[in-house]
């Protein structure tokens, strides 16, 4: 194996601010910039300043140069004109508030879907989560995992994950059944599951049980809900780990349903690769839970009032159809 390149040298906060300024960033208050970098971290903030860097072009043809590894345009170290540290930090704060709104929606959806799954499956058997008769037979077959170079069974893997979460849970409802040596019914056991365990269980079920769960959410495609749950779990983890979300792209577009709500949105593939697609799906699900919710109003106000206007950061980077503002009319608000 060839030796790795050396890491970049350590820099003081003062030096880091000087580097940004030398690259064309407007620094109105050096002391504040140093303080914010010390609080948040220089590397974290570079993710918010990266879109403001000048795109590299071929000096002769002026065509945009593409990074062969990522497929994205190459960026120079220099920032576009009018890029300021204050705007970069405002974008960071906007992203933080957006994550909080997203995680609020996800929590409501997670709790509701837990309740639906527990009710629908517990109706058949309070211990249905232990019974493979409710599981798609394909998911109970042994298969060879080339990446891990071993044989696996998807349902058994889920059972092990479930058992681990039950054993580690210190929830009072779980502890009561444990101390009383009682079987744990579905509606109690599911309280120990994380979002990933819940979404995986749904994906394992036979389609007729999936359809029952979908019908409670006004969804007519069981596969679509499966993809939504898997994708929302990824978004949940991103929010929980404080990762940037406002302009992140997904490798696969989020599916929609052929219903008036999504038809009116008429989101492009770009929208369904970005946070706008998540917002549309989360709002659809929230409306099934609480029709009087004003969550989408909070999202619209945040985008309109707190996202800074700055070079290289239009609202289309979030997946919205317009460069600025929130498409209120598409969401009927």
C-alpha positions as CSV (number, residue, x, y, z in Angstrom):
1,X,0.0,0.0,0.0
2,X,1.5,3.4,-1.0
3,X,2.1,5.8,1.9
4,X,-0.7,8.3,2.8
5,X,-0.3,12.0,2.1
6,X,0.6,14.1,5.1
7,X,-2.2,15.9,6.9
8,X,-2.5,19.7,6.7
9,X,-0.7,21.6,9.5
10,X,-2.7,22.7,12.5
11,X,-3.8,26.4,12.3
12,X,-4.8,28.8,15.1
13,X,-8.2,30.5,14.9
14,X,-6.6,33.7,13.9
15,X,-4.8,31.9,11.0
16,X,-8.0,30.3,9.9
17,X,-9.8,33.6,9.7
18,X,-6.9,35.0,7.7
19,X,-7.1,32.1,5.3
20,X,-10.8,32.8,4.6
21,X,-10.1,36.5,4.2
22,X,-7.2,35.8,1.8
23,X,-9.6,33.7,-0.4
24,X,-12.0,36.6,-0.8
25,X,-14.4,36.1,2.1
26,X,-15.7,39.3,3.7
27,X,-14.9,39.3,7.4
28,X,-16.6,42.3,9.1
29,X,-15.6,41.3,12.7
30,X,-12.5,39.2,13.1
31,X,-13.0,38.6,16.8
32,X,-16.6,37.3,16.2
33,X,-15.4,35.1,13.3
34,X,-12.7,33.5,15.5
35,X,-15.2,33.0,18.3
36,X,-17.7,31.3,16.0
37,X,-15.1,29.0,14.4
38,X,-14.0,28.0,18.0
39,X,-17.6,27.2,18.8
40,X,-18.6,25.3,15.7
41,X,-15.4,24.2,14.0
42,X,-13.7,25.4,10.9
43,X,-14.2,22.2,9.0
44,X,-18.0,22.1,9.7
45,X,-18.4,25.7,8.4
46,X,-16.5,24.8,5.2
47,X,-19.4,22.7,4.2
48,X,-21.6,25.8,4.3
49,X,-19.1,28.0,2.5
50,X,-18.2,25.4,-0.2
51,X,-21.1,26.4,-2.6
52,X,-19.8,30.0,-2.5
53,X,-16.4,29.0,-4.0
54,X,-15.8,29.9,-7.6
55,X,-16.5,27.1,-10.1
56,X,-13.3,26.0,-12.1
57,X,-13.5,26.4,-15.9
58,X,-11.2,25.4,-18.7
59,X,-9.2,28.6,-19.6
60,X,-9.7,28.1,-23.3
61,X,-13.3,26.7,-23.8
62,X,-14.7,28.1,-20.4
63,X,-16.4,24.8,-19.9
64,X,-17.0,23.8,-16.3
65,X,-14.4,21.3,-15.1
66,X,-15.8,18.2,-13.4
67,X,-14.3,16.2,-10.6
68,X,-13.8,12.7,-12.0
69,X,-14.4,11.1,-8.6
70,X,-17.5,12.9,-7.5
71,X,-19.0,14.0,-10.8
72,X,-19.6,17.5,-9.4
73,X,-18.0,20.7,-10.7
74,X,-14.5,21.5,-9.4
75,X,-14.2,24.5,-7.1
76,X,-11.4,27.0,-6.7
77,X,-10.2,28.1,-3.3
78,X,-11.4,31.6,-4.0
79,X,-14.9,32.7,-3.0
80,X,-17.4,34.4,-5.2
81,X,-17.8,38.2,-4.8
82,X,-20.0,39.3,-1.8
83,X,-19.4,36.1,0.1
84,X,-19.4,37.1,3.8
85,X,-18.6,35.1,7.0
86,X,-21.8,36.6,8.6
87,X,-23.9,35.0,5.8
88,X,-22.1,31.7,6.1
89,X,-22.8,31.5,9.8
90,X,-26.5,32.6,9.2
91,X,-26.8,29.7,6.7
92,X,-25.4,27.4,9.4
93,X,-28.0,28.6,11.9
94,X,-30.7,28.3,9.3
95,X,-29.7,24.7,8.7
96,X,-29.8,24.0,12.4
97,X,-33.4,25.3,12.7
98,X,-34.4,23.3,9.6
99,X,-33.0,20.1,11.2
100,X,-35.1,20.8,14.3
101,X,-38.3,21.2,12.3
102,X,-37.5,18.0,10.4
103,X,-36.8,16.0,13.5
104,X,-40.0,17.3,15.1
105,X,-42.0,16.0,12.1
106,X,-40.1,12.7,12.1
107,X,-40.8,12.1,15.8
108,X,-44.6,12.6,15.2
109,X,-44.5,10.2,12.2
110,X,-42.4,7.6,14.1
111,X,-44.7,7.5,17.1
112,X,-47.8,7.3,14.9
113,X,-46.5,4.5,12.7
114,X,-45.3,2.6,15.7
115,X,-48.8,2.8,17.1
116,X,-50.3,1.6,13.8
117,X,-47.9,-1.3,13.4
118,X,-48.5,-2.4,17.0
119,X,-52.3,-2.2,16.6
120,X,-52.5,-4.0,13.3
121,X,-50.1,-6.8,14.1
122,X,-51.1,-7.1,17.7
123,X,-54.6,-7.8,16.5
124,X,-53.4,-11.0,15.0
125,X,-51.2,-12.0,17.8
126,X,-49.7,-10.0,20.8
127,X,-46.4,-11.8,20.0
128,X,-46.6,-11.5,16.3
129,X,-43.1,-10.0,16.1
130,X,-41.8,-13.4,17.2
131,X,-43.7,-15.4,14.6
132,X,-42.3,-15.8,11.0
133,X,-45.7,-16.6,9.6
134,X,-46.3,-12.9,9.2
135,X,-43.0,-12.4,7.4
136,X,-42.4,-12.6,3.6
137,X,-41.0,-16.1,3.0
138,X,-38.2,-14.6,0.9
139,X,-37.0,-12.7,4.0
140,X,-36.6,-15.9,6.0
141,X,-34.3,-17.6,3.5
142,X,-30.6,-17.8,4.0
143,X,-28.4,-15.9,1.5
144,X,-24.8,-15.2,0.9
145,X,-23.5,-11.7,1.7
146,X,-20.6,-11.1,-0.6
147,X,-19.5,-8.0,1.2
148,X,-19.3,-9.7,4.6
149,X,-18.3,-13.1,3.0
150,X,-20.8,-15.0,5.1
151,X,-24.3,-16.5,5.0
152,X,-27.1,-14.4,6.4
153,X,-30.8,-14.6,7.1
154,X,-32.6,-11.2,7.0
155,X,-35.3,-12.1,9.4
156,X,-32.9,-13.6,11.9
157,X,-30.7,-10.5,11.6
158,X,-33.8,-8.4,12.5
159,X,-34.7,-10.8,15.4
160,X,-31.2,-10.3,16.8
161,X,-31.4,-6.6,16.5
162,X,-34.8,-6.6,18.2
163,X,-33.5,-8.8,21.1
164,X,-30.6,-6.5,21.6
165,X,-32.8,-3.5,21.8
166,X,-35.1,-5.2,24.3
167,X,-32.2,-6.3,26.5
168,X,-30.6,-2.8,26.5
169,X,-33.9,-1.0,27.1
170,X,-34.5,0.5,30.6
171,X,-38.0,1.7,29.8
172,X,-40.4,1.2,32.7
173,X,-42.9,-0.8,30.6
174,X,-40.1,-3.2,29.4
175,X,-38.6,-3.5,32.9
176,X,-42.0,-4.3,34.5
177,X,-42.5,-7.3,32.1
178,X,-38.9,-8.3,32.7
179,X,-39.2,-8.3,36.5
180,X,-42.6,-10.1,36.4
181,X,-41.2,-12.7,33.9
182,X,-44.0,-11.9,31.5
183,X,-44.1,-12.1,27.7
184,X,-43.7,-8.7,26.2
185,X,-46.7,-7.9,23.9
186,X,-46.2,-6.2,20.6
187,X,-47.4,-2.7,21.8
188,X,-44.9,-2.8,24.6
189,X,-41.9,-4.3,22.7
190,X,-42.2,-1.8,19.9
191,X,-41.4,1.0,22.4
192,X,-37.9,-0.3,22.5
193,X,-37.4,-0.1,18.7
194,X,-35.5,2.7,17.0
195,X,-36.7,4.0,13.7
196,X,-34.5,1.7,11.7
197,X,-35.8,-1.4,13.5
198,X,-39.4,-0.3,12.9
199,X,-38.8,0.4,9.2
200,X,-37.0,-2.9,8.8
201,X,-39.9,-4.8,10.4
202,X,-42.4,-3.2,8.0
203,X,-40.2,-4.2,5.1
204,X,-40.2,-7.9,6.3
205,X,-43.9,-8.2,6.5
206,X,-46.1,-10.0,4.0
207,X,-47.7,-7.6,1.6
208,X,-51.3,-8.0,3.0
209,X,-50.1,-6.8,6.4
210,X,-48.1,-3.9,4.8
211,X,-51.3,-3.0,2.9
212,X,-53.2,-2.8,6.2
213,X,-50.7,-0.4,7.6
214,X,-50.6,1.7,4.4
215,X,-54.4,2.0,4.4
216,X,-54.2,3.7,7.8
217,X,-52.0,6.4,6.2
218,X,-54.0,6.8,3.0
219,X,-51.1,5.2,1.0
220,X,-51.9,2.9,-1.9
221,X,-48.5,1.5,-2.5
222,X,-46.7,-0.6,0.1
223,X,-43.3,-0.4,-1.6
224,X,-43.5,3.4,-1.6
225,X,-44.0,3.5,2.2
226,X,-41.0,1.1,2.5
227,X,-38.8,3.4,0.6
228,X,-40.1,6.5,2.5
229,X,-39.4,4.9,5.9
230,X,-35.9,3.8,4.9
231,X,-35.1,7.3,3.6
232,X,-36.7,9.1,6.6
233,X,-34.5,7.0,8.8
234,X,-31.4,8.2,7.0
235,X,-32.7,11.8,7.3
236,X,-33.4,11.2,11.0
237,X,-29.9,10.0,11.6
238,X,-28.4,12.9,9.7
239,X,-30.4,15.4,11.9
240,X,-29.6,13.5,15.1
241,X,-25.8,13.8,14.3
242,X,-26.1,17.5,13.4
243,X,-25.1,16.9,9.7
244,X,-25.9,19.5,7.1
245,X,-29.2,19.0,5.4
246,X,-30.3,22.1,3.5
247,X,-28.5,21.2,0.2
248,X,-27.7,17.6,0.6
249,X,-28.5,15.3,-2.3
250,X,-29.7,11.7,-2.2
251,X,-28.4,9.0,-4.5
252,X,-31.9,7.9,-5.4
253,X,-35.0,10.1,-5.9
254,X,-37.8,9.8,-3.4
255,X,-40.9,8.2,-4.9
256,X,-44.2,9.9,-4.8
257,X,-47.8,8.8,-5.2
258,X,-50.1,9.4,-8.2
259,X,-52.5,11.5,-6.1
260,X,-53.6,15.2,-6.4
261,X,-51.3,16.3,-3.6
262,X,-48.1,15.1,-5.4
263,X,-49.5,15.9,-8.8
264,X,-49.9,19.6,-7.9
265,X,-46.4,19.7,-6.5
266,X,-45.1,18.3,-9.8
267,X,-41.6,18.0,-8.3
268,X,-38.8,17.4,-10.6
269,X,-36.2,14.7,-10.1
270,X,-33.9,17.4,-8.6
271,X,-36.6,18.1,-6.0
272,X,-37.0,14.4,-5.1
273,X,-33.2,14.1,-4.6
274,X,-33.2,17.0,-2.1
275,X,-34.7,18.2,1.1
276,X,-37.8,19.6,-0.7
277,X,-38.8,16.0,-1.5
278,X,-38.5,15.1,2.2
279,X,-40.5,18.1,3.2
280,X,-43.3,17.1,0.8
281,X,-43.4,13.5,2.1
282,X,-43.2,14.5,5.8
283,X,-46.0,17.0,5.3
284,X,-48.2,14.4,3.5
285,X,-47.7,12.0,6.5
286,X,-48.2,14.7,9.1
287,X,-51.5,15.7,7.5
288,X,-52.7,12.1,8.0
289,X,-51.9,12.4,11.7
290,X,-53.0,15.9,12.5
291,X,-54.9,17.8,9.7
292,X,-54.8,21.0,11.7
293,X,-51.0,21.0,12.0
294,X,-49.1,24.2,11.1
295,X,-45.8,22.5,10.6
296,X,-45.5,23.5,6.9
297,X,-46.2,27.1,7.8
298,X,-43.2,27.0,10.1
299,X,-41.0,25.6,7.3
300,X,-42.2,28.2,4.9
301,X,-41.5,31.1,7.3
302,X,-38.1,29.7,8.1
303,X,-37.1,29.5,4.5
304,X,-38.5,32.9,3.7
305,X,-37.2,34.8,6.7
306,X,-34.0,33.1,7.9
307,X,-32.3,31.6,4.9
308,X,-29.7,34.2,3.8
309,X,-29.4,35.4,0.2
310,X,-25.8,34.6,-0.8
311,X,-23.7,33.6,-3.8
312,X,-24.1,30.0,-4.9
313,X,-26.9,29.2,-2.5
314,X,-30.2,29.6,-4.3
315,X,-33.3,27.8,-3.0
316,X,-33.1,25.5,-6.0
317,X,-30.3,23.8,-4.1
318,X,-32.9,22.7,-1.6
319,X,-35.0,21.3,-4.5
320,X,-37.6,24.1,-4.6
321,X,-38.6,25.3,-8.1
322,X,-37.7,29.0,-7.5
323,X,-34.4,30.7,-6.7
324,X,-35.8,32.4,-3.7
325,X,-38.8,32.0,-1.4
326,X,-41.0,29.1,-0.5
327,X,-43.6,27.7,-3.0
328,X,-46.5,28.3,-0.7
329,X,-49.1,28.0,-3.5
330,X,-47.9,24.4,-4.3
331,X,-48.6,23.5,-0.7
332,X,-51.9,25.3,-0.5
333,X,-50.7,27.7,2.2
